[in-house]
Amino acid sequence: MLLIREDIDEVSTLLEADESGRKSLYIEGPFIQGNVLNRNKRIYGTPMLAKECDRFRRECIDQGTSWGASRR
């Protein structure tokens, strides 16, 4: 198994705890952008990215199989 990772500098983090002590970590930042040159020197069109984001939402987030993703 390979781990794919990218370091992102422009990210804000927020750690929250509810009354029971259960913690939630939220991150906010530019994770995907269309029609701009990215760090691997590629440009992905916005329509293609929108299609893949919708597919990821349907196949992973809605099915509960994506670690750390939610519909906020």
N, C-alpha and C positions, 0 to 999 in steps of 0.2 A: 504494500500500500504506500502511496506517495502522499506527502503532505504539501499542499499548495498554499503558499502564504505570501502576502505582500505587506510591507511596512507602510503605514499611512501616517503622515505627520499631522494632518489637519483634522484630528478627531477629538471630540469632547466625550468624557465618560461621566456617568452618574450612577452611583451605587445607592440603592434605597432598601430599607428594611421595613417590613410591615409590623403590626403589633405582636405577631407570634415570633418575630425574629428572622423570618424567611427573607433572604436577600435577593434582590434583582439588580442586574447590571445592564444599563442601557448605554449604547454608543451612538453617536451622531456625527455624521461627516459625509464627505463626498465619496460614496462607494461605487457608483456607476454613473458615467456621463456619456452621452451620445454626441457624435460629431465633433469630438475633440481628441487630440493626440494624447494617448495615455503613456504610462511609464514604459510599456513594452513596445513603444513606437508604432502602435496600431490605432486606427480610427474605426470605431464601430458605429454604424448608423442607428439613429434613435428608433426607427420602426423595428429593426431587428432586435434591439435591446428590449423594447417594450414587449415584443412577442415572447422573448425568452423569460422576462420577468413574470409575465402572466402564466407561462408554463410552469415556472418554478413555484409560484404561488399555488396553482392548482395541484401539482403533483407532489409537492413537499410540504409547504406550510399548511394548506388545508387538510392534508392527510396526517399532519402531526409528526412527520418523519424528518423535519429539518431541525437540527440542533441550534437553539438560540434565536430562531426567527419567529416573529409573531405578527399578526395583523393588528397594528396599533392605529 
